Amino acid sequence: MPVKIDPDALYSEAEFAAIVRKKPDTIRRERCTESRFPFIKYGRRVFYRGSDILAGLEVGLMKSTSDTPSTRP
């Protein structure tokens, strides 16, 4: 079932992990090394803007298996 992402909402790390179908540990590791998803820190908590999630997912779209994902500037 598709997830509705509100561009104006903030999503917790757990909610973001569910949206992109990855484990929270994987999200944490990728955030330190290679994330295409900007994040916001409030103290120890991490949040993702809905608009950034949508933009990051758009970057990963491909039309063919021979395509390479584009990189974020």
Gaussian input, Z-matrix of N, CA and C with variables (Angstrom, degrees):
# hf/3-21g

backbone

0 1
 N
 C     1     B1
 C     2     B2     1     A1
 N     3     B3     2     A2     1     D1
 C     4     B4     3     A3     2     D2
 C     5     B5     4     A4     3     D3
 N     6     B6     5     A5     4     D4
 C     7     B7     6     A6     5     D5
 C     8     B8     7     A7     6     D6
 N     9     B9     8     A8     7     D7
 C    10    B10     9     A9     8     D8
 C    11    B11    10    A10     9     D9
 N    12    B12    11    A11    10    D10
 C    13    B13    12    A12    11    D11
 C    14    B14    13    A13    12    D12
 N    15    B15    14    A14    13    D13
 C    16    B16    15    A15    14    D14
 C    17    B17    16    A16    15    D15
 N    18    B18    17    A17    16    D16
 C    19    B19    18    A18    17    D17
 C    20    B20    19    A19    18    D18
 N    21    B21    20    A20    19    D19
 C    22    B22    21    A21    20    D20
 C    23    B23    22    A22    21    D21
 N    24    B24    23    A23    22    D22
 C    25    B25    24    A24    23    D23
 C    26    B26    25    A25    24    D24
 N    27    B27    26    A26    25    D25
 C    28    B28    27    A27    26    D26
 C    29    B29    28    A28    27    D27
 N    30    B30    29    A29    28    D28
 C    31    B31    30    A30    29    D29
 C    32    B32    31    A31    30    D30
 N    33    B33    32    A32    31    D31
 C    34    B34    33    A33    32    D32
 C    35    B35    34    A34    33    D33
 N    36    B36    35    A35    34    D34
 C    37    B37    36    A36    35    D35
 C    38    B38    37    A37    36    D36
 N    39    B39    38    A38    37    D37
 C    40    B40    39    A39    38    D38
 C    41    B41    40    A40    39    D39
 N    42    B42    41    A41    40    D40
 C    43    B43    42    A42    41    D41
 C    44    B44    43    A43    42    D42
 N    45    B45    44    A44    43    D43
 C    46    B46    45    A45    44    D44
 C    47    B47    46    A46    45    D45
 N    48    B48    47    A47    46    D46
 C    49    B49    48    A48    47    D47
 C    50    B50    49    A49    48    D48
 N    51    B51    50    A50    49    D49
 C    52    B52    51    A51    50    D50
 C    53    B53    52    A52    51    D51
 N    54    B54    53    A53    52    D52
 C    55    B55    54    A54    53    D53
 C    56    B56    55    A55    54    D54
 N    57    B57    56    A56    55    D55
 C    58    B58    57    A57    56    D56
 C    59    B59    58    A58    57    D57
 N    60    B60    59    A59    58    D58
 C    61    B61    60    A60    59    D59
 C    62    B62    61    A61    60    D60
 N    63    B63    62    A62    61    D61
 C    64    B64    63    A63    62    D62
 C    65    B65    64    A64    63    D63
 N    66    B66    65    A65    64    D64
 C    67    B67    66    A66    65    D65
 C    68    B68    67    A67    66    D66
 N    69    B69    68    A68    67    D67
 C    70    B70    69    A69    68    D68
 C    71    B71    70    A70    69    D69
 N    72    B72    71    A71    70    D70
 C    73    B73    72    A72    71    D71
 C    74    B74    73    A73    72    D72
 N    75    B75    74    A74    73    D73
 C    76    B76    75    A75    74    D74
 C    77    B77    76    A76    75    D75
 N    78    B78    77    A77    76    D76
 C    79    B79    78    A78    77    D77
 C    80    B80    79    A79    78    D78
 N    81    B81    80    A80    79    D79
 C    82    B82    81    A81    80    D80
 C    83    B83    82    A82    81    D81
 N    84    B84    83    A83    82    D82
 C    85    B85    84    A84    83    D83
 C    86    B86    85    A85    84    D84
 N    87    B87    86    A86    85    D85
 C    88    B88    87    A87    86    D86
 C    89    B89    88    A88    87    D87
 N    90    B90    89    A89    88    D88
 C    91    B91    90    A90    89    D89
 C    92    B92    91    A91    90    D90
 N    93    B93    92    A92    91    D91
 C    94    B94    93    A93    92    D92
 C    95    B95    94    A94    93    D93
 N    96    B96    95    A95    94    D94
 C    97    B97    96    A96    95    D95
 C    98    B98    97    A97    96    D96
 N    99    B99    98    A98    97    D97
 C   100   B100    99    A99    98    D98
 C   101   B101   100   A100    99    D99
 N   102   B102   101   A101   100   D100
 C   103   B103   102   A102   101   D101
 C   104   B104   103   A103   102   D102
 N   105   B105   104   A104   103   D103
 C   106   B106   105   A105   104   D104
 C   107   B107   106   A106   105   D105
 N   108   B108   107   A107   106   D106
 C   109   B109   108   A108   107   D107
 C   110   B110   109   A109   108   D108
 N   111   B111   110   A110   109   D109
 C   112   B112   111   A111   110   D110
 C   113   B113   112   A112   111   D111
 N   114   B114   113   A113   112   D112
 C   115   B115   114   A114   113   D113
 C   116   B116   115   A115   114   D114
 N   117   B117   116   A116   115   D115
 C   118   B118   117   A117   116   D116
 C   119   B119   118   A118   117   D117
 N   120   B120   119   A119   118   D118
 C   121   B121   120   A120   119   D119
 C   122   B122   121   A121   120   D120
 N   123   B123   122   A122   121   D121
 C   124   B124   123   A123   122   D122
 C   125   B125   124   A124   123   D123
 N   126   B126   125   A125   124   D124
 C   127   B127   126   A126   125   D125
 C   128   B128   127   A127   126   D126
 N   129   B129   128   A128   127   D127
 C   130   B130   129   A129   128   D128
 C   131   B131   130   A130   129   D129
 N   132   B132   131   A131   130   D130
 C   133   B133   132   A132   131   D131
 C   134   B134   133   A133   132   D132
 N   135   B135   134   A134   133   D133
 C   136   B136   135   A135   134   D134
 C   137   B137   136   A136   135   D135
 N   138   B138   137   A137   136   D136
 C   139   B139   138   A138   137   D137
 C   140   B140   139   A139   138   D138
 N   141   B141   140   A140   139   D139
 C   142   B142   141   A141   140   D140
 C   143   B143   142   A142   141   D141
 N   144   B144   143   A143   142   D142
 C   145   B145   144   A144   143   D143
 C   146   B146   145   A145   144   D144
 N   147   B147   146   A146   145   D145
 C   148   B148   147   A147   146   D146
 C   149   B149   148   A148   147   D147
 N   150   B150   149   A149   148   D148
 C   151   B151   150   A150   149   D149
 C   152   B152   151   A151   150   D150
 N   153   B153   152   A152   151   D151
 C   154   B154   153   A153   152   D152
 C   155   B155   154   A154   153   D153
 N   156   B156   155   A155   154   D154
 C   157   B157   156   A156   155   D155
 C   158   B158   157   A157   156   D156
 N   159   B159   158   A158   157   D157
 C   160   B160   159   A159   158   D158
 C   161   B161   160   A160   159   D159
 N   162   B162   161   A161   160   D160
 C   163   B163   162   A162   161   D161
 C   164   B164   163   A163   162   D162
 N   165   B165   164   A164   163   D163
 C   166   B166   165   A165   164   D164
 C   167   B167   166   A166   165   D165
 N   168   B168   167   A167   166   D166
 C   169   B169   168   A168   167   D167
 C   170   B170   169   A169   168   D168
 N   171   B171   170   A170   169   D169
 C   172   B172   171   A171   170   D170
 C   173   B173   172   A172   171   D171
 N   174   B174   173   A173   172   D172
 C   175   B175   174   A174   173   D173
 C   176   B176   175   A175   174   D174
 N   177   B177   176   A176   175   D175
 C   178   B178   177   A177   176   D176
 C   179   B179   178   A178   177   D177
 N   180   B180   179   A179   178   D178
 C   181   B181   180   A180   179   D179
 C   182   B182   181   A181   180   D180
 N   183   B183   182   A182   181   D181
 C   184   B184   183   A183   182   D182
 C   185   B185   184   A184   183   D183
 N   186   B186   185   A185   184   D184
 C   187   B187   186   A186   185   D185
 C   188   B188   187   A187   186   D186
 N   189   B189   188   A188   187   D187
 C   190   B190   189   A189   188   D188
 C   191   B191   190   A190   189   D189
 N   192   B192   191   A191   190   D190
 C   193   B193   192   A192   191   D191
 C   194   B194   193   A193   192   D192
 N   195   B195   194   A194   193   D193
 C   196   B196   195   A195   194   D194
 C   197   B197   196   A196   195   D195
 N   198   B198   197   A197   196   D196
 C   199   B199   198   A198   197   D197
 C   200   B200   199   A199   198   D198
 N   201   B201   200   A200   199   D199
 C   202   B202   201   A201   200   D200
 C   203   B203   202   A202   201   D201
 N   204   B204   203   A203   202   D202
 C   205   B205   204   A204   203   D203
 C   206   B206   205   A205   204   D204
 N   207   B207   206   A206   205   D205
 C   208   B208   207   A207   206   D206
 C   209   B209   208   A208   207   D207
 N   210   B210   209   A209   208   D208
 C   211   B211   210   A210   209   D209
 C   212   B212   211   A211   210   D210
 N   213   B213   212   A212   211   D211
 C   214   B214   213   A213   212   D212
 C   215   B215   214   A214   213   D213
 N   216   B216   215   A215   214   D214
 C   217   B217   216   A216   215   D215
 C   218   B218   217   A217   216   D216

   B1=1.4453
   B2=1.5324
   B3=1.3296
   B4=1.4608
   B5=1.5267
   B6=1.3012
   B7=1.4588
   B8=1.5234
   B9=1.3165
   B10=1.4620
   B11=1.5234
   B12=1.3190
   B13=1.4563
   B14=1.5236
   B15=1.3222
   B16=1.4615
   B17=1.5294
   B18=1.3295
   B19=1.4658
   B20=1.5285
   B21=1.3343
   B22=1.4606
   B23=1.5266
   B24=1.3176
   B25=1.4657
   B26=1.5255
   B27=1.3327
   B28=1.4611
   B29=1.5193
   B30=1.3241
   B31=1.4594
   B32=1.5188
   B33=1.3211
   B34=1.4637
   B35=1.5235
   B36=1.3159
   B37=1.4658
   B38=1.5320
   B39=1.3266
   B40=1.4706
   B41=1.5315
   B42=1.3282
   B43=1.4662
   B44=1.5279
   B45=1.3294
   B46=1.4612
   B47=1.5243
   B48=1.3310
   B49=1.4721
   B50=1.5284
   B51=1.3256
   B52=1.4685
   B53=1.5313
   B54=1.3234
   B55=1.4667
   B56=1.5210
   B57=1.3362
   B58=1.4721
   B59=1.5286
   B60=1.3249
   B61=1.4705
   B62=1.5271
   B63=1.3340
   B64=1.4628
   B65=1.5157
   B66=1.3172
   B67=1.4558
   B68=1.5298
   B69=1.3381
   B70=1.4690
   B71=1.5318
   B72=1.3270
   B73=1.4695
   B74=1.5237
   B75=1.3201
   B76=1.4638
   B77=1.5208
   B78=1.3237
   B79=1.4674
   B80=1.5253
   B81=1.3244
   B82=1.4717
   B83=1.5220
   B84=1.3090
   B85=1.4710
   B86=1.5312
   B87=1.3191
   B88=1.4623
   B89=1.5243
   B90=1.3144
   B91=1.4652
   B92=1.5333
   B93=1.3162
   B94=1.4718
   B95=1.5198
   B96=1.3204
   B97=1.4576
   B98=1.5209
   B99=1.3187
   B100=1.4619
   B101=1.5158
   B102=1.3048
   B103=1.4573
   B104=1.5178
   B105=1.3263
   B106=1.4579
   B107=1.5265
   B108=1.3315
   B109=1.4528
   B110=1.5315
   B111=1.3406
   B112=1.4630
   B113=1.5231
   B114=1.3170
   B115=1.4602
   B116=1.5153
   B117=1.3308
   B118=1.4595
   B119=1.5180
   B120=1.3320
   B121=1.4643
   B122=1.5193
   B123=1.3208
   B124=1.4570
   B125=1.5113
   B126=1.3227
   B127=1.4611
   B128=1.5149
   B129=1.3249
   B130=1.4703
   B131=1.5241
   B132=1.3167
   B133=1.4664
   B134=1.5194
   B135=1.3221
   B136=1.4612
   B137=1.5241
   B138=1.3287
   B139=1.4560
   B140=1.5227
   B141=1.3192
   B142=1.4583
   B143=1.5180
   B144=1.3296
   B145=1.4676
   B146=1.5205
   B147=1.3118
   B148=1.4616
   B149=1.5168
   B150=1.3317
   B151=1.4698
   B152=1.5292
   B153=1.3387
   B154=1.4682
   B155=1.5261
   B156=1.3281
   B157=1.4669
   B158=1.5271
   B159=1.3303
   B160=1.4702
   B161=1.5277
   B162=1.3298
   B163=1.4689
   B164=1.5262
   B165=1.3268
   B166=1.4604
   B167=1.5129
   B168=1.3196
   B169=1.4647
   B170=1.5222
   B171=1.3175
   B172=1.4670
   B173=1.5308
   B174=1.3203
   B175=1.4699
   B176=1.5245
   B177=1.3249
   B178=1.4606
   B179=1.5167
   B180=1.3346
   B181=1.4675
   B182=1.5239
   B183=1.3283
   B184=1.4599
   B185=1.5218
   B186=1.3078
   B187=1.4570
   B188=1.5153
   B189=1.3168
   B190=1.4558
   B191=1.5244
   B192=1.3182
   B193=1.4618
   B194=1.5211
   B195=1.3275
   B196=1.4619
   B197=1.5309
   B198=1.3360
   B199=1.4632
   B200=1.5210
   B201=1.3212
   B202=1.4621
   B203=1.5151
   B204=1.3282
   B205=1.4598
   B206=1.5214
   B207=1.3265
   B208=1.4606
   B209=1.5174
   B210=1.3109
   B211=1.4607
   B212=1.5104
   B213=1.2960
   B214=1.4495
   B215=1.5265
   B216=1.3357
   B217=1.4749
   B218=1.4988
   A1=108.91
   A2=118.54
   A3=121.44
   A4=111.53
   A5=115.25
   A6=121.58
   A7=108.28
   A8=116.71
   A9=121.23
   A10=107.71
   A11=116.56
   A12=121.31
   A13=108.33
   A14=115.79
   A15=121.81
   A16=108.07
   A17=118.72
   A18=120.66
   A19=113.60
   A20=117.62
   A21=121.12
   A22=113.56
   A23=117.92
   A24=121.58
   A25=111.40
   A26=114.93
   A27=121.83
   A28=107.75
   A29=116.41
   A30=122.17
   A31=109.55
   A32=115.85
   A33=120.69
   A34=109.65
   A35=114.93
   A36=119.98
   A37=111.13
   A38=117.03
   A39=120.94
   A40=110.93
   A41=117.10
   A42=120.42
   A43=110.64
   A44=116.17
   A45=120.67
   A46=110.62
   A47=116.77
   A48=120.86
   A49=110.29
   A50=116.93
   A51=120.37
   A52=110.97
   A53=116.91
   A54=120.68
   A55=110.80
   A56=117.16
   A57=120.28
   A58=112.17
   A59=115.89
   A60=122.92
   A61=112.83
   A62=114.19
   A63=120.99
   A64=108.57
   A65=116.23
   A66=120.88
   A67=109.21
   A68=117.47
   A69=119.88
   A70=113.25
   A71=118.18
   A72=120.33
   A73=111.13
   A74=116.98
   A75=121.07
   A76=110.12
   A77=116.82
   A78=121.72
   A79=109.82
   A80=117.06
   A81=121.02
   A82=111.25
   A83=116.39
   A84=120.98
   A85=110.18
   A86=117.21
   A87=120.68
   A88=111.79
   A89=116.68
   A90=120.23
   A91=110.46
   A92=116.60
   A93=120.99
   A94=112.74
   A95=117.97
   A96=119.35
   A97=114.78
   A98=118.37
   A99=118.07
   A100=116.17
   A101=118.76
   A102=119.76
   A103=113.55
   A104=116.14
   A105=121.02
   A106=109.96
   A107=115.78
   A108=121.14
   A109=109.79
   A110=118.08
   A111=119.91
   A112=109.86
   A113=116.58
   A114=120.46
   A115=110.29
   A116=115.18
   A117=123.13
   A118=107.36
   A119=116.80
   A120=120.37
   A121=109.44
   A122=116.17
   A123=123.88
   A124=105.85
   A125=116.83
   A126=119.50
   A127=108.76
   A128=116.15
   A129=121.14
   A130=112.78
   A131=116.74
   A132=119.97
   A133=111.25
   A134=115.16
   A135=122.40
   A136=108.62
   A137=115.33
   A138=121.52
   A139=109.75
   A140=114.70
   A141=122.05
   A142=108.03
   A143=117.22
   A144=121.06
   A145=109.35
   A146=115.79
   A147=120.01
   A148=111.96
   A149=116.77
   A150=120.16
   A151=111.22
   A152=117.65
   A153=120.95
   A154=111.40
   A155=116.61
   A156=120.04
   A157=109.35
   A158=115.97
   A159=119.95
   A160=111.08
   A161=117.49
   A162=121.10
   A163=110.80
   A164=117.38
   A165=120.90
   A166=112.34
   A167=116.61
   A168=119.89
   A169=110.32
   A170=116.87
   A171=121.54
   A172=110.65
   A173=117.46
   A174=122.13
   A175=110.29
   A176=117.15
   A177=121.21
   A178=115.27
   A179=117.46
   A180=119.91
   A181=111.02
   A182=115.48
   A183=121.34
   A184=108.62
   A185=116.69
   A186=121.70
   A187=112.19
   A188=116.93
   A189=121.36
   A190=108.84
   A191=116.82
   A192=119.58
   A193=112.08
   A194=117.84
   A195=120.23
   A196=112.21
   A197=117.33
   A198=120.64
   A199=109.82
   A200=115.92
   A201=120.31
   A202=107.48
   A203=116.94
   A204=118.40
   A205=110.84
   A206=115.48
   A207=118.72
   A208=109.17
   A209=115.92
   A210=119.98
   A211=108.87
   A212=115.02
   A213=121.14
   A214=108.66
   A215=117.96
   A216=120.25
   A217=112.48
   D1=127.01
   D2=-179.30
   D3=-64.57
   D4=145.67
   D5=178.93
   D6=-96.11
   D7=132.87
   D8=175.66
   D9=-84.34
   D10=123.99
   D11=-179.41
   D12=-109.36
   D13=119.05
   D14=177.97
   D15=-83.34
   D16=116.96
   D17=-177.10
   D18=-60.80
   D19=-23.77
   D20=-177.53
   D21=-93.15
   D22=-3.71
   D23=-176.47
   D24=-90.95
   D25=158.73
   D26=170.65
   D27=-104.62
   D28=136.75
   D29=-178.80
   D30=-115.79
   D31=135.59
   D32=177.96
   D33=-69.73
   D34=169.09
   D35=178.06
   D36=-58.26
   D37=-41.81
   D38=-179.74
   D39=-66.32
   D40=-42.01
   D41=178.49
   D42=-64.93
   D43=-42.45
   D44=178.63
   D45=-62.26
   D46=-43.41
   D47=178.98
   D48=-58.84
   D49=-41.20
   D50=179.21
   D51=-66.28
   D52=-38.49
   D53=-179.49
   D54=-63.49
   D55=-44.72
   D56=-176.88
   D57=-92.11
   D58=3.48
   D59=175.73
   D60=57.60
   D61=49.45
   D62=175.34
   D63=-131.14
   D64=160.16
   D65=177.09
   D66=-74.96
   D67=147.18
   D68=177.64
   D69=-54.71
   D70=-35.84
   D71=177.56
   D72=-62.05
   D73=-38.98
   D74=178.07
   D75=-65.84
   D76=-40.95
   D77=178.19
   D78=-60.33
   D79=-45.31
   D80=179.40
   D81=-61.13
   D82=-44.84
   D83=-178.79
   D84=-64.55
   D85=-45.97
   D86=-179.74
   D87=-65.20
   D88=-32.98
   D89=179.62
   D90=-62.52
   D91=-32.52
   D92=179.98
   D93=-81.58
   D94=-19.78
   D95=-172.55
   D96=-119.52
   D97=-47.09
   D98=-165.37
   D99=-145.30
   D100=17.21
   D101=-171.25
   D102=-64.92
   D103=135.93
   D104=172.27
   D105=-95.67
   D106=5.95
   D107=-178.72
   D108=-110.66
   D109=111.59
   D110=175.21
   D111=-62.77
   D112=153.87
   D113=-178.95
   D114=-138.96
   D115=165.08
   D116=179.83
   D117=-120.85
   D118=135.31
   D119=176.45
   D120=-109.61
   D121=128.43
   D122=170.58
   D123=-117.24
   D124=99.59
   D125=-174.29
   D126=64.63
   D127=-121.58
   D128=178.37
   D129=-91.87
   D130=-12.39
   D131=-175.80
   D132=-85.55
   D133=146.75
   D134=-179.07
   D135=-118.14
   D136=136.25
   D137=178.40
   D138=-130.89
   D139=156.05
   D140=177.74
   D141=-124.87
   D142=133.23
   D143=175.63
   D144=-74.15
   D145=141.39
   D146=177.29
   D147=-57.89
   D148=-39.85
   D149=-179.74
   D150=-64.51
   D151=-36.14
   D152=177.87
   D153=-70.94
   D154=-35.08
   D155=177.11
   D156=-63.99
   D157=-47.39
   D158=179.71
   D159=-60.95
   D160=-42.45
   D161=179.62
   D162=-65.41
   D163=-41.42
   D164=179.41
   D165=-66.06
   D166=-37.61
   D167=177.27
   D168=-67.75
   D169=-36.55
   D170=178.84
   D171=-63.60
   D172=-38.44
   D173=179.11
   D174=-60.89
   D175=-34.52
   D176=-177.20
   D177=-82.70
   D178=-2.24
   D179=-179.09
   D180=-69.92
   D181=136.64
   D182=177.31
   D183=-133.77
   D184=153.61
   D185=179.80
   D186=-102.45
   D187=-13.27
   D188=-177.15
   D189=-150.38
   D190=154.44
   D191=177.82
   D192=-68.78
   D193=-15.26
   D194=177.64
   D195=-87.11
   D196=-7.97
   D197=176.45
   D198=-69.35
   D199=153.03
   D200=171.51
   D201=-111.98
   D202=141.05
   D203=-179.19
   D204=-63.42
   D205=140.68
   D206=177.33
   D207=-75.47
   D208=159.44
   D209=179.32
   D210=-106.00
   D211=150.97
   D212=-179.63
   D213=-79.63
   D214=137.40
   D215=-179.39
   D216=-62.58

